[in-house]
Amino acid sequence: MSKYFVSVHGTPETKAEILARLIRNHGFSASHVLMVGDAIADLEGAKTAGAAFLGRTVDGHNPFPAGIETIPDLTSLAAHLCR
């Protein structure tokens, strides 16, 4: 799956700051960026940056509002990306 990733980042920056910097530095279109996350902060960061979002549930816990697509683990990520 490494062909789908440019880099991996985390705190202390906000998710929106990280995504905005990646989009700008790599010349991406926000509409072609997918944020995969397991927290509401990830969802909010994706929305602020204009990126798509895919939630990852942890141990069956889904913190996301209705209508947010989720996956139970990253083994199904490649299939999701290929749709």
N, C-alpha and C positions, 0 to 999 in steps of 0.2 A: 503494500500500500504506500510505500515511500514516494512513489511517483505523484501522489495526490497532495503532498505536503511541501511547503517551502520552508517553514520553520515552525517551532513550537514555543509559546511564551506564557508567562504568568505574572503574578503580582510582583511589585507593588503598584505598577501602573493599573489604571482602570482598563477594563476590557475594551471600552470604546476608544481609549487612547491607543491601545495596542493595535486594534483593528484599523483605525484611521491611519496610523503610521505605516502599517504593512501595505495598505491599499495605496497610499501615496508613494512610498519608497519603491514598490514593485510595479507601479503603473497599472494596478488592477482596476477593474470596474467593480464597484461595490456590489453590483447586481450579480457578479460572478463569484462572489466569495461566500463560503459556507462556514459558519461558526458552529462547532460541535461543543456542547457544554452540558454540565450537570447541575447548574445552579441558575437561579433567577438573574443574578448579576451577569451571567453569560448571555442570557436572552436579551436583557436590557442593553448590554454592550453592542450586540449584533444589530438591534433595532436602531440604536443611536448612530451607528456607523453605516446603516443602510445595507447590511449584509443579511443573507438568509441564515436561518437557525435550525439546527436539529438537536433536540434534547436527548441526553443519555440518562436513562433512569438507573438508579443505584439500589440494588437489593429490592426491586419492585416498588420503590418509592418514587413517585412522579410529582415533583414540585411545580410543574408547569400548568398554565391555564389550559382549559379545553381548547382544542384546535391546534395545539403545538404538536407537531410530529415528533415522535421519540423512537429510540432504539434501546434495547436492553443492554447491549454491549457493543463493542467496536467490531466484532466479527461480521456484522451485517452492514458496516459502513460502505465497503466497496460496492455491494449490490445497490445500496441507496444512491451512490454517486453515479452509477452507470444507467440510471433511469432516464 
